[in-house]
Amino acid sequence: MESHILIIAFLSFCLSFFFALGGVGSAVILIPALTWIGVPFNLARPTGLFVNCLSMLGATWSNFREKKLDVKLGLPIIVSSMVMAPVGAWAGHFLPTQTLLFVFIGFLLFSGSMMIFFKSSKYADQYREDRPVAGPSGVGVLAGFVSGLLGVGGGGIISPLMVVQGFNPKKVAMVTAFSVPFSSFSAFITYAAMGSVSVKILVFAGLAAWTGGYLGTRVMQKKMNPQSVKRVLGSVLILIGFKFLWSMA
């Protein structure tokens, strides 16, 4: 495991950078990448949560400095996801690894499909500007539980479901980046309490993730269309989902 530290840090930086371009956390792809280089799945999940936390904190700091973050819209998601993330982490600690892998594959395919194919035609010319509580709270409940269960942060659920409700995709990307660290950290603490963490991996991967998330968001704000990036990322998630499914056949 010691020989893999630099590889893990490199993967953490690169994936955090690229996924920040689309406004989502990188754990959804970092977890399979870690398992492929020999990190056990039960250790890859809390590492993914920690990386998500720091990479999206870097992204949120960039959004906050640019004064583009809608804090009030994200608060209901944060509160409900923080409550449910430990529940998901506790459940994930006792479920069989094979079951979790199948759920993880389903999440990859769902998240990737939503990134590629979803279009909010109803709100094509006009986005919501209100800040409701019920809808975002429901999104947070689902995202928090999945975040803890699979170690993915929940961004792949928050982003499409908020766009479905009619919010501007660019604003949603920033709200997602703002919300993910809280659910990720809440679930991570639960894993840490159960002993499923490696401090050395967390230090190297965490520093790389914060830097990658910050730089990726800066590039997205200045030069890129997040919707185009999401389609590319969605394609990658679907390919990885099928690769996982093939390897388990």
C-alpha positions as CSV (number, residue, x, y, z in Angstrom):
1,M,0.0,0.0,0.0
2,E,2.9,2.4,0.8
3,S,4.2,2.2,-2.8
4,H,0.8,3.4,-4.1
5,I,0.7,6.6,-2.1
6,L,2.0,8.8,-4.9
7,I,-0.2,7.1,-7.5
8,I,-3.2,7.7,-5.2
9,A,-2.3,11.4,-4.9
10,F,-1.9,11.8,-8.6
11,L,-5.2,10.1,-9.3
12,S,-6.9,12.3,-6.6
13,F,-5.5,15.5,-8.2
14,C,-6.4,14.6,-11.8
15,L,-9.8,13.3,-11.1
16,S,-10.7,16.1,-8.8
17,F,-9.7,18.6,-11.4
18,F,-11.7,17.0,-14.2
19,F,-14.8,16.4,-12.2
20,A,-14.8,19.9,-10.8
21,L,-15.1,21.1,-14.4
22,G,-18.6,19.5,-14.3
23,G,-19.4,20.6,-10.8
24,V,-19.4,17.1,-9.2
25,G,-17.1,15.2,-6.9
26,S,-14.6,12.7,-8.2
27,A,-15.2,9.9,-5.7
28,V,-17.6,8.2,-8.1
29,I,-14.6,7.4,-10.3
30,L,-11.8,7.5,-7.7
31,I,-13.3,4.5,-5.9
32,P,-13.0,2.1,-8.8
33,A,-9.6,3.6,-9.7
34,L,-8.4,2.8,-6.2
35,T,-9.7,-0.7,-6.3
36,W,-8.0,-1.4,-9.6
37,I,-4.6,-0.5,-8.1
38,G,-5.2,-2.8,-5.1
39,V,-6.9,-0.6,-2.4
40,P,-9.7,-2.7,-0.7
41,F,-13.2,-1.5,-1.5
42,N,-14.0,-0.9,2.2
43,L,-10.9,1.4,2.4
44,A,-11.6,3.1,-1.0
45,R,-15.0,4.3,0.1
46,P,-14.0,6.5,3.0
47,T,-11.0,7.7,1.0
48,G,-13.4,8.7,-1.7
49,L,-15.6,10.6,0.8
50,F,-12.6,12.5,2.2
51,V,-11.4,13.4,-1.3
52,N,-14.9,14.6,-2.2
53,C,-15.0,16.7,0.8
54,L,-11.7,18.5,0.1
55,S,-12.0,18.8,-3.7
56,M,-15.5,20.3,-3.4
57,L,-14.3,22.6,-0.6
58,G,-11.7,23.9,-3.1
59,A,-14.4,24.3,-5.7
60,T,-16.7,26.1,-3.2
61,W,-13.9,28.4,-2.1
62,S,-13.4,29.4,-5.8
63,N,-17.2,30.0,-6.2
64,F,-17.4,32.0,-3.0
65,R,-14.6,34.2,-4.0
66,E,-16.4,34.9,-7.3
67,K,-19.6,35.7,-5.4
68,K,-21.6,33.3,-7.5
69,L,-22.7,30.8,-4.8
70,D,-26.4,30.7,-3.7
71,V,-25.9,29.6,-0.1
72,K,-29.6,29.7,0.9
73,L,-30.5,27.2,-1.9
74,G,-28.0,24.7,-0.7
75,L,-28.8,24.8,3.1
76,P,-31.7,22.4,3.0
77,I,-29.6,19.9,1.0
78,I,-26.8,20.2,3.5
79,V,-28.9,19.7,6.6
80,S,-30.8,16.7,5.4
81,S,-27.8,15.0,3.7
82,M,-25.7,15.4,6.9
83,V,-28.4,13.6,8.9
84,M,-28.7,10.7,6.4
85,A,-25.0,10.2,5.4
86,P,-24.1,8.4,8.7
87,V,-27.1,6.2,8.3
88,G,-25.9,5.2,4.9
89,A,-22.4,4.7,6.1
90,W,-23.6,2.4,8.9
91,A,-25.7,0.4,6.5
92,G,-22.8,0.1,4.1
93,H,-20.5,-1.2,6.8
94,F,-22.7,-4.3,7.3
95,L,-23.9,-5.1,3.8
96,P,-21.9,-7.7,1.7
97,T,-19.3,-6.2,-0.6
98,Q,-20.8,-7.9,-3.6
99,T,-24.2,-6.2,-2.9
100,L,-22.5,-2.8,-2.5
101,L,-20.7,-3.3,-5.8
102,F,-23.9,-4.0,-7.7
103,V,-25.5,-0.9,-6.1
104,F,-22.4,1.1,-7.0
105,I,-22.7,0.0,-10.6
106,G,-26.3,1.0,-10.7
107,F,-25.3,4.4,-9.4
108,L,-22.6,4.8,-12.0
109,L,-25.1,4.0,-14.8
110,F,-27.8,6.3,-13.4
111,S,-25.5,9.2,-12.8
112,G,-23.8,8.9,-16.1
113,S,-27.1,8.7,-18.0
114,M,-28.5,11.7,-16.3
115,M,-25.4,13.7,-17.1
116,I,-25.6,12.8,-20.8
117,F,-29.3,12.6,-21.6
118,F,-31.3,14.8,-19.2
119,K,-32.6,18.1,-20.7
120,S,-34.9,20.4,-18.8
121,S,-36.9,21.6,-21.7
122,K,-39.7,22.9,-19.5
123,Y,-37.3,25.5,-18.1
124,A,-35.2,26.0,-21.2
125,D,-35.7,29.8,-21.3
126,Q,-36.5,30.5,-17.7
127,Y,-35.1,29.1,-14.5
128,R,-36.4,29.1,-11.0
129,E,-35.1,31.9,-8.7
130,D,-36.9,30.9,-5.5
131,R,-35.3,29.0,-2.6
132,P,-37.7,26.2,-1.5
133,V,-37.1,23.9,1.4
134,A,-39.1,20.7,0.7
135,G,-37.7,19.8,-2.7
136,P,-34.0,20.3,-1.9
137,S,-34.4,18.6,1.5
138,G,-35.8,15.5,-0.3
139,V,-32.8,15.6,-2.6
140,G,-30.5,15.8,0.4
141,V,-32.1,12.8,2.1
142,L,-31.5,10.6,-0.9
143,A,-28.0,12.0,-1.7
144,G,-26.9,11.7,2.0
145,F,-27.9,8.1,2.3
146,V,-26.2,7.1,-1.0
147,S,-23.2,9.2,-0.1
148,G,-22.7,7.2,3.1
149,L,-23.6,3.9,1.6
150,L,-21.2,4.0,-1.4
151,G,-18.7,6.7,-0.5
152,V,-19.6,8.8,-3.6
153,G,-20.5,12.1,-2.0
154,G,-24.0,12.3,-3.6
155,G,-23.2,14.9,-6.2
156,G,-24.4,12.6,-9.0
157,I,-27.8,12.6,-7.4
158,I,-28.0,16.3,-6.3
159,S,-27.1,17.8,-9.6
160,P,-29.7,16.0,-11.9
161,L,-32.5,16.1,-9.4
162,M,-32.1,19.9,-8.8
163,V,-32.0,20.5,-12.5
164,V,-35.2,18.5,-12.8
165,Q,-36.8,20.9,-10.4
166,G,-36.1,23.8,-12.7
167,F,-32.9,25.4,-11.3
168,N,-30.2,26.8,-13.5
169,P,-27.6,24.0,-14.2
170,K,-24.7,26.4,-13.6
171,K,-26.1,27.4,-10.3
172,V,-26.8,23.8,-9.5
173,A,-23.2,22.9,-10.1
174,M,-22.1,25.4,-7.6
175,V,-24.7,24.4,-5.0
176,T,-23.7,20.7,-5.5
177,A,-20.1,21.6,-4.9
178,F,-21.2,23.5,-1.7
179,S,-23.3,20.6,-0.4
180,V,-21.1,17.6,-1.1
181,P,-18.4,18.3,1.5
182,F,-20.9,18.3,4.3
183,S,-22.5,14.9,3.5
184,S,-19.1,13.5,2.6
185,F,-17.6,14.6,5.9
186,S,-20.5,13.4,7.9
187,A,-20.3,9.9,6.4
188,F,-16.5,9.9,6.6
189,I,-16.6,10.5,10.4
190,T,-18.9,7.4,10.7
191,Y,-16.3,5.3,8.7
192,A,-13.5,6.7,10.8
193,A,-15.3,5.8,14.0
194,M,-15.6,2.2,12.7
195,G,-11.9,2.1,11.9
196,S,-12.0,2.0,8.1
197,V,-9.5,4.7,7.2
198,S,-5.8,5.2,6.4
199,V,-4.4,8.5,7.7
200,K,-1.4,8.5,5.3
201,I,-3.6,8.0,2.2
202,L,-6.0,10.7,3.5
203,V,-3.2,13.3,3.9
204,F,-1.7,12.8,0.4
205,A,-5.0,12.3,-1.4
206,G,-6.7,15.2,0.5
207,L,-4.1,17.8,-0.4
208,A,-4.1,16.8,-4.0
209,A,-7.9,16.8,-4.1
210,W,-8.3,20.3,-2.7
211,T,-5.8,21.7,-5.3
212,G,-7.4,19.8,-8.1
213,G,-10.9,20.9,-7.2
214,Y,-9.9,24.5,-6.8
215,L,-8.1,24.7,-10.2
216,G,-10.8,22.7,-12.0
217,T,-13.5,25.1,-10.9
218,R,-11.4,28.2,-11.8
219,V,-11.0,26.7,-15.3
220,M,-14.7,25.9,-15.6
221,Q,-15.7,29.5,-14.6
222,K,-13.4,31.1,-17.0
223,K,-13.3,28.9,-20.1
224,M,-15.7,26.0,-20.2
225,N,-19.3,25.1,-20.5
226,P,-20.1,22.7,-17.6
227,Q,-22.9,21.0,-19.6
228,S,-20.5,19.9,-22.2
229,V,-18.1,18.7,-19.6
230,K,-20.9,16.7,-17.8
231,R,-21.7,14.8,-21.0
232,V,-18.0,13.7,-21.3
233,L,-17.9,12.7,-17.6
234,G,-21.3,10.9,-18.0
235,S,-19.9,8.8,-20.8
236,V,-16.9,7.9,-18.7
237,L,-19.1,6.8,-15.8
238,I,-21.2,4.6,-18.0
239,L,-18.1,2.9,-19.5
240,I,-16.7,2.3,-16.0
241,G,-20.1,0.9,-14.9
242,F,-20.1,-1.6,-17.7
243,K,-16.5,-2.5,-17.1
244,F,-17.3,-3.3,-13.4
245,L,-20.3,-5.3,-14.6
246,W,-18.2,-7.2,-17.0
247,S,-15.6,-8.0,-14.4
248,M,-18.2,-9.4,-12.1
249,A,-19.8,-11.6,-14.7
